């Protein structure tokens, strides 16, 4: 497991698109972690999102705040938001739930940071575990876009919720970082001050 506060060799040579990552478990070395995550994603156990997400919320509560000012100090707006990495609508229908969204909602209960569904997956991509690491970035390139306004001509609600804030992307497993980096690219276009990753496990 990578020690807290350190940078892995890959990230030193090829920095990802996000600032830092906070992960709870070691996917490769912890069989229980793999079993829980696989059950959540593919085993028909959406109920696991709440206890696992609450653990993520407790981890998030330990993270120091960034140095960005609040968007509106008079209203006391939270300068941080949680943004789940979205599933494509067809995959969500197949699984019956969106595991990252469930994790983010449960984490929010503990750390009291709002959840913003700022992104959608614009195209269906093969699972990131299937292709080799060298093709992961190509697999998700241009796969995400900001959530659009429900009514034509209205401004994007995603930009209003993201601009100037510290964003924490929520996902189950952080592997190569390609998906998180692509999401971070879109969030920075929306004006995010900083994008970090909060995941159950690091592979």
Backbone bond lengths (Angstrom), bond angles and torsions (degrees), N, CA, C in turn:
res aa  C-N    CA-C-N  psi(-1)  N-CA   C-N-CA  omega(-1)  CA-C   N-CA-C  phi
1 X - - - 1.468 - - 1.535 108.93 -
2 X 1.324 116.19 141.20 1.459 120.90 179.76 1.521 108.83 -73.56
3 X 1.325 119.49 126.01 1.468 121.07 -179.92 1.521 112.11 -58.73
4 X 1.323 115.66 149.82 1.463 121.45 -179.51 1.525 110.58 -58.58
5 X 1.320 115.64 132.57 1.456 120.73 176.98 1.512 114.97 85.50
6 X 1.352 117.57 -3.27 1.460 119.57 -178.54 1.525 110.51 -100.52
7 X 1.324 115.66 168.46 1.461 122.26 -178.69 1.518 109.04 -117.16
8 X 1.337 115.68 133.93 1.463 118.82 -179.56 1.530 110.09 -71.89
9 X 1.337 116.43 164.30 1.463 121.44 -176.43 1.522 111.61 -61.71
10 X 1.340 116.57 -40.68 1.472 119.94 -179.76 1.514 111.37 -62.36
11 X 1.344 116.61 -43.61 1.468 120.04 -178.65 1.520 111.87 -69.03
12 X 1.335 117.22 -26.55 1.471 119.43 177.33 1.517 110.84 -70.99
13 X 1.331 116.98 -36.26 1.460 119.99 -178.33 1.525 112.62 -87.82
14 X 1.326 116.87 -30.52 1.468 121.40 -179.37 1.526 108.41 -138.12
15 X 1.336 117.74 82.02 1.465 121.09 -174.28 1.525 112.34 -56.92
16 X 1.332 117.72 138.92 1.460 121.11 178.67 1.530 110.99 -75.83
17 X 1.330 115.63 176.22 1.448 120.38 -178.26 1.514 114.35 -83.33
18 X 1.326 117.74 -0.08 1.459 122.05 178.44 1.522 109.75 -114.44
19 X 1.329 116.15 161.19 1.463 120.52 -173.35 1.524 112.53 -77.12
20 X 1.333 117.29 -48.44 1.461 120.06 179.80 1.518 109.78 -156.35
21 X 1.332 115.73 168.37 1.459 120.92 -178.85 1.525 109.66 -133.11
22 X 1.333 115.39 141.67 1.466 122.33 174.12 1.514 107.27 -120.84
23 X 1.328 116.77 117.90 1.462 122.32 -177.28 1.527 109.70 -126.73
24 X 1.331 115.55 146.84 1.462 120.46 -176.85 1.517 113.71 -87.81
25 X 1.332 117.05 -39.90 1.452 121.38 -166.50 1.518 111.65 -128.91
26 X 1.330 114.96 163.06 1.458 122.46 176.06 1.529 107.26 -103.55
27 X 1.316 116.26 106.14 1.464 121.01 -174.24 1.526 111.78 -61.62
28 X 1.322 116.82 -37.00 1.461 120.41 -176.13 1.526 112.62 -74.44
29 X 1.327 117.34 -34.72 1.464 120.79 -172.37 1.513 114.44 -102.72
30 X 1.314 118.10 -6.49 1.459 121.02 -175.42 1.532 109.50 -117.26
31 X 1.347 118.27 96.85 1.469 120.71 -178.67 1.521 112.54 -58.61
32 X 1.319 117.73 -36.72 1.463 120.37 -179.85 1.522 110.78 -63.81
33 X 1.337 116.08 -39.79 1.460 119.93 178.44 1.519 110.83 -60.91
34 X 1.326 116.57 -44.46 1.468 120.23 178.41 1.518 110.89 -61.05
35 X 1.335 116.86 -44.25 1.460 120.31 -178.47 1.527 111.13 -61.87
36 X 1.321 116.98 -44.40 1.466 120.50 -179.74 1.526 111.06 -63.12
37 X 1.330 115.96 -46.39 1.460 119.68 -176.27 1.523 111.50 -67.80
38 X 1.330 116.68 -41.65 1.464 119.49 178.05 1.522 111.55 -65.60
39 X 1.330 116.35 -37.12 1.468 119.67 176.80 1.524 110.62 -65.04
40 X 1.326 116.88 -39.53 1.453 121.61 178.58 1.530 110.99 -65.17
41 X 1.329 117.03 -45.43 1.454 120.83 -174.10 1.519 113.25 -79.95
42 X 1.331 115.92 -44.24 1.470 119.24 -170.21 1.529 114.01 -122.96
43 X 1.316 117.69 -8.08 1.455 120.49 -172.43 1.509 115.31 -100.01
44 X 1.320 117.12 13.26 1.447 118.95 178.50 1.518 114.08 67.79
45 X 1.334 117.09 33.49 1.465 121.26 -178.89 1.526 111.13 -121.03
46 X 1.342 118.50 62.92 1.467 119.34 177.38 1.517 112.70 -63.52
47 X 1.338 117.15 -18.25 1.468 120.32 178.55 1.519 112.42 -63.74
48 X 1.353 117.03 -21.15 1.464 120.33 179.70 1.531 112.17 -71.72
49 X 1.334 116.69 -16.91 1.465 119.22 -178.24 1.523 111.07 -61.67
50 X 1.330 117.34 -34.57 1.470 118.06 -175.35 1.525 112.16 -71.32
51 X 1.352 120.60 -53.18 1.466 117.41 179.54 1.526 113.23 -64.58
52 X 1.341 117.12 -38.27 1.460 119.33 179.21 1.532 110.90 -69.31
53 X 1.328 115.63 -39.34 1.457 119.02 178.31 1.515 112.57 -65.97
54 X 1.318 117.21 -35.67 1.463 119.83 177.91 1.531 110.92 -66.63
55 X 1.326 116.72 -33.66 1.468 119.47 173.55 1.530 110.42 -64.13
56 X 1.327 116.07 -39.52 1.468 119.80 176.48 1.524 110.77 -63.28
57 X 1.333 115.87 -39.63 1.459 119.54 178.72 1.510 112.24 -62.35
58 X 1.348 116.36 -39.50 1.462 120.44 177.54 1.525 110.38 -64.83
59 X 1.347 116.53 -37.96 1.464 120.47 177.19 1.527 110.41 -66.74
60 X 1.327 116.33 -40.58 1.452 120.91 -179.66 1.524 111.07 -64.64
61 X 1.311 116.80 -35.47 1.462 120.88 -178.87 1.528 111.98 -63.01
62 X 1.343 117.25 -20.62 1.456 121.67 179.72 1.531 112.73 -85.11
63 X 1.324 116.41 -12.99 1.465 119.95 -177.05 1.529 110.69 -74.91
64 X 1.323 117.65 130.33 1.469 119.55 176.40 1.517 110.25 -66.31
65 X 1.318 115.88 148.40 1.460 120.35 178.44 1.518 109.89 -71.25
66 X 1.332 115.58 151.23 1.453 120.48 174.29 1.521 109.67 -71.58
67 X 1.315 116.74 176.98 1.457 120.21 -177.22 1.529 112.47 -95.55
68 X 1.368 117.03 12.38 1.453 119.00 179.08 1.525 110.21 -73.88
69 X 1.333 117.67 141.23 1.464 119.52 176.06 1.520 110.79 -70.03
70 X 1.311 117.04 157.41 1.454 121.17 175.05 1.524 108.84 -64.50
71 X 1.339 115.82 147.43 1.465 119.40 -179.50 1.518 111.11 -63.85
72 X 1.316 117.64 -39.87 1.458 121.26 -178.70 1.526 108.16 -143.82
73 X 1.327 118.02 87.17 1.459 120.38 -175.96 1.523 113.09 -57.48
74 X 1.333 118.32 -30.48 1.457 120.18 -179.14 1.518 111.98 -65.64
75 X 1.349 116.72 -27.08 1.451 120.36 178.64 1.523 111.69 -96.70
76 X 1.329 117.13 -9.53 1.461 120.52 -179.76 1.519 113.18 70.43
77 X 1.328 117.68 31.50 1.453 120.95 -179.09 1.529 110.79 -61.11
78 X 1.320 115.96 138.60 1.459 121.84 175.72 1.533 108.91 -68.96
79 X 1.354 118.38 126.07 1.464 119.81 -177.50 1.522 113.15 -77.67
80 X 1.341 117.51 -5.83 1.462 121.01 178.96 1.525 109.94 -115.98
81 X 1.317 116.45 148.89 1.463 121.59 175.02 1.525 108.76 -137.29
82 X 1.326 115.15 153.31 1.457 122.67 173.12 1.524 108.19 -100.36
83 X 1.328 116.62 131.22 1.467 121.62 178.46 1.525 108.49 -125.36
84 X 1.325 118.84 112.04 1.463 119.75 178.15 1.516 111.47 -70.70
85 X 1.341 115.87 143.22 1.455 120.94 172.73 1.532 106.74 -71.82
86 X 1.340 118.44 119.41 1.466 119.53 -170.69 1.525 113.82 -79.29
87 X 1.334 114.25 150.49 1.461 121.76 169.33 1.525 108.79 -90.42
88 X 1.328 115.85 153.73 1.457 119.16 170.04 1.532 108.35 -67.41
89 X 1.318 116.42 147.26 1.461 120.75 -174.76 1.527 111.91 -57.99
90 X 1.334 118.70 -35.60 1.464 120.17 179.91 1.525 111.64 -69.48
91 X 1.332 116.54 -39.04 1.459 118.60 177.79 1.522 111.15 -69.22
92 X 1.331 116.31 -33.91 1.460 119.20 176.71 1.531 110.56 -65.03
93 X 1.318 116.76 -37.75 1.458 120.40 177.12 1.523 111.12 -66.65
94 X 1.340 116.73 -38.43 1.466 120.76 178.48 1.525 111.10 -62.90
95 X 1.322 116.63 -44.63 1.467 120.88 -176.09 1.520 112.39 -82.88
96 X 1.311 115.99 -24.82 1.451 119.96 -178.13 1.513 113.87 86.15
97 X 1.304 117.31 0.94 1.463 121.59 178.71 1.520 108.93 -167.08
98 X 1.327 115.27 167.29 1.464 122.83 177.02 1.520 106.59 -113.30
99 X 1.329 116.88 106.61 1.469 119.97 -170.82 1.528 112.72 -64.79
100 X 1.341 118.13 -37.59 1.470 119.67 -179.67 1.527 110.73 -67.44
101 X 1.328 117.10 -38.54 1.455 119.89 178.59 1.527 110.58 -66.04
102 X 1.339 117.01 -40.14 1.460 120.05 177.24 1.515 112.03 -64.02
103 X 1.336 116.98 -40.65 1.462 120.95 177.69 1.528 110.67 -63.51
104 X 1.328 116.62 -43.20 1.466 120.32 -178.16 1.527 111.28 -64.27
105 X 1.314 116.86 -42.16 1.469 119.78 179.58 1.520 111.55 -62.65
106 X 1.335 116.04 -42.87 1.460 119.16 179.85 1.524 111.17 -68.85
107 X 1.329 117.07 -38.34 1.463 120.47 177.91 1.524 110.16 -62.63
108 X 1.321 116.56 -38.74 1.461 121.68 -179.47 1.523 111.97 -61.12
109 X 1.328 117.41 -33.01 1.459 121.33 178.86 1.529 111.64 -60.69
110 X 1.329 115.50 -31.92 1.465 120.77 -175.60 1.522 111.65 -91.52
111 X 1.326 117.15 -49.13 1.474 119.76 -174.59 1.529 112.63 -90.08
112 X 1.327 117.38 -7.78 1.471 122.95 176.24 1.526 112.16 57.90
113 X 1.325 115.50 38.81 1.455 122.31 173.61 1.524 106.68 -109.26
114 X 1.332 118.31 130.68 1.468 119.92 -175.23 1.526 113.26 -66.35
115 X 1.323 114.78 150.44 1.463 122.04 175.55 1.520 108.56 -97.85
116 X 1.324 115.92 131.46 1.463 121.80 177.65 1.529 107.85 -123.39
117 X 1.324 116.36 117.81 1.469 120.64 176.59 1.522 107.95 -84.47
118 X 1.323 115.19 75.00 1.465 121.37 -170.37 1.514 113.53 -82.90
119 X 1.337 116.99 -22.28 1.456 120.77 -173.18 1.524 111.80 -118.84
120 X 1.324 115.16 153.96 1.458 121.83 169.18 1.522 107.40 -127.98
121 X 1.336 115.18 154.08 1.456 119.65 176.33 1.529 106.96 -89.06
122 X 1.322 115.96 112.64 1.456 121.40 -171.81 1.520 112.76 -75.15
123 X 1.308 117.60 -24.83 1.463 120.40 178.04 1.519 109.75 -143.92
124 X 1.311 114.62 151.52 1.452 120.07 179.78 1.522 108.72 -77.06
125 X 1.327 116.09 131.76 1.458 120.96 -179.33 1.522 109.36 -119.91
126 X 1.345 117.81 152.56 1.465 119.68 174.88 1.526 109.34 -61.64
127 X 1.353 117.75 153.05 1.466 119.41 177.81 1.522 110.63 -56.50
128 X 1.330 115.52 140.40 1.456 119.85 -176.39 1.525 112.48 -65.79
129 X 1.305 118.12 -19.69 1.459 119.96 178.54 1.512 112.60 -76.56
130 X 1.347 117.72 -14.87 1.451 120.45 -174.93 1.521 112.82 -80.16
131 X 1.335 120.30 -53.04 1.457 119.02 -178.45 1.520 112.32 -77.04
132 X 1.336 115.48 165.35 1.449 119.53 176.39 1.509 111.04 -69.44
133 X 1.323 116.42 161.56 1.463 120.85 -175.91 1.519 111.82 -58.51
134 X 1.339 117.01 -32.42 1.459 119.52 -177.15 1.515 112.32 -67.02
135 X 1.348 118.40 -21.88 1.455 121.24 -177.96 1.522 112.59 -101.75
136 X 1.316 117.99 0.96 1.456 120.21 -175.97 1.531 111.98 -63.92
137 X 1.318 117.06 -43.24 1.462 119.70 -179.45 1.529 110.89 -62.83
138 X 1.347 116.77 -42.96 1.461 120.41 178.74 1.524 110.78 -65.05
139 X 1.319 116.43 -33.34 1.465 121.64 -178.26 1.525 111.98 -61.31
140 X 1.322 117.51 -36.27 1.471 120.64 -175.40 1.529 113.31 -108.03
141 X 1.315 117.65 3.85 1.455 119.18 -178.55 1.533 110.43 -61.66
142 X 1.323 116.50 128.09 1.468 123.52 -179.77 1.529 112.95 61.08
143 X 1.334 116.53 25.29 1.471 120.30 -179.36 1.521 112.41 -86.77
144 X 1.331 117.91 -11.43 1.468 121.18 -176.43 1.534 110.60 -122.68
145 X 1.317 114.95 151.33 1.469 120.61 175.16 1.522 108.07 -148.86
146 X 1.340 117.38 160.95 1.465 119.51 177.78 1.524 111.42 -65.46
147 X 1.314 115.66 148.50 1.463 120.33 174.73 1.532 108.44 -66.65
148 X 1.313 116.28 132.37 1.456 120.95 -176.74 1.523 111.18 -86.01
149 X 1.330 114.32 161.18 1.457 120.11 174.97 1.524 109.41 -66.62
150 X 1.319 116.63 147.93 1.455 120.09 -179.14 1.527 112.14 -70.64
151 X 1.324 117.16 -29.76 1.459 120.79 -179.81 1.525 109.60 -109.39
152 X 1.331 117.37 134.94 1.475 120.29 179.01 1.529 111.11 -57.61
153 X 1.333 114.62 142.49 1.453 119.74 177.36 1.509 114.64 85.51
154 X 1.332 117.58 -8.89 1.459 120.69 178.54 1.534 109.67 -86.27
155 X 1.341 117.92 150.35 1.470 119.71 177.19 1.523 110.98 -67.30
156 X 1.320 115.20 153.42 1.459 120.18 179.99 1.529 110.44 -65.76
157 X 1.341 118.42 126.15 1.461 119.68 177.42 1.523 111.67 -67.70
158 X 1.330 116.18 -22.19 1.462 119.88 -179.88 1.519 110.98 -63.39
159 X 1.334 117.48 -44.51 1.465 119.94 -178.39 1.524 111.10 -63.55
160 X 1.328 117.53 -43.00 1.460 120.43 -179.43 1.523 111.08 -62.02
161 X 1.329 117.62 -33.36 1.460 121.31 -177.73 1.526 113.26 -82.96
162 X 1.327 117.10 -22.60 1.467 121.72 -172.29 1.524 113.23 -103.18
163 X 1.302 117.75 -35.10 1.473 121.74 -170.25 1.523 112.21 -56.14
164 X 1.331 115.38 125.74 1.452 122.09 177.06 1.510 115.47 81.04
165 X 1.309 117.90 1.81 1.473 120.04 -175.43 1.535 112.21 -105.60
166 X 1.307 113.56 160.99 1.462 120.88 172.59 1.517 106.78 -88.25
167 X 1.327 116.68 119.52 1.456 122.32 -174.88 1.529 110.01 -103.74
168 X 1.327 115.13 135.07 1.464 121.35 173.33 1.520 108.61 -114.41
169 X 1.320 116.09 109.82 1.453 122.12 175.82 1.523 109.09 -71.94
170 X 1.324 117.32 131.81 1.458 121.43 -179.05 1.531 109.45 -109.65
171 X 1.338 115.70 128.65 1.465 120.67 177.86 1.518 109.07 -148.58
172 X 1.333 116.28 172.54 1.457 119.45 179.97 1.528 111.93 -83.43
173 X 1.342 116.76 -50.71 1.469 120.56 -177.61 1.531 109.73 -130.10
174 X 1.305 115.93 134.19 1.465 122.27 172.63 1.526 106.85 -101.90
175 X 1.319 116.30 114.80 1.476 120.01 -176.69 1.527 109.03 -106.32
176 X 1.323 117.28 -94.92 1.467 119.26 178.99 1.524 111.88 -81.15
177 X 1.335 117.02 -18.96 1.457 120.67 -176.32 1.514 113.29 89.30
178 X 1.353 117.80 2.05 1.461 120.54 -177.06 1.521 111.74 -65.53
179 X 1.328 117.20 -44.56 1.471 120.21 179.84 1.522 110.40 -63.73
180 X 1.336 116.51 -47.27 1.464 120.35 -179.56 1.521 111.08 -62.47
181 X 1.312 117.73 -38.71 1.468 120.90 179.65 1.515 111.25 -65.52
182 X 1.327 116.96 -39.72 1.463 120.05 179.14 1.525 110.76 -67.46
183 X 1.328 116.40 -41.70 1.469 119.52 175.34 1.524 110.99 -62.40
184 X 1.332 116.08 -41.99 1.463 120.51 -179.73 1.521 111.22 -61.53
185 X 1.327 116.86 -36.77 1.464 120.57 178.66 1.530 110.56 -60.60
186 X 1.335 116.24 -44.10 1.464 119.90 179.16 1.530 111.54 -67.18
187 X 1.320 116.55 -38.52 1.460 120.52 -179.02 1.524 111.41 -68.39
188 X 1.317 117.20 -35.85 1.465 119.28 175.60 1.521 110.75 -66.52
189 X 1.325 117.78 -34.13 1.469 120.83 175.55 1.531 110.78 -63.21
190 X 1.334 115.56 -28.92 1.465 120.37 177.62 1.523 112.12 -81.88
191 X 1.337 116.66 -2.04 1.453 120.23 175.95 1.510 115.17 98.57
192 X 1.340 118.48 14.72 1.462 120.29 177.53 1.524 110.18 -58.91
193 X 1.336 116.30 136.34 1.466 120.71 179.44 1.527 110.82 -72.68
194 X 1.319 116.30 -34.44 1.466 121.90 -179.93 1.518 106.99 -159.44
195 X 1.345 116.46 145.80 1.460 120.61 176.94 1.520 109.13 -124.08
196 X 1.323 116.60 124.62 1.451 124.01 176.99 1.529 108.88 -120.76
197 X 1.327 116.41 174.23 1.456 121.37 -179.33 1.520 110.04 -125.15
198 X 1.324 115.39 136.07 1.470 123.42 175.16 1.521 106.71 -122.40
199 X 1.340 117.38 113.30 1.463 121.12 -175.25 1.521 110.96 -134.19
200 X 1.327 114.51 154.02 1.457 119.35 176.51 1.511 111.49 -63.66
201 X 1.341 116.30 -44.28 1.469 119.31 -173.02 1.524 110.91 -142.52
202 X 1.314 113.88 155.14 1.471 122.79 175.04 1.507 106.99 -113.25
203 X 1.346 115.89 126.32 1.459 120.04 179.15 1.530 110.05 -100.75
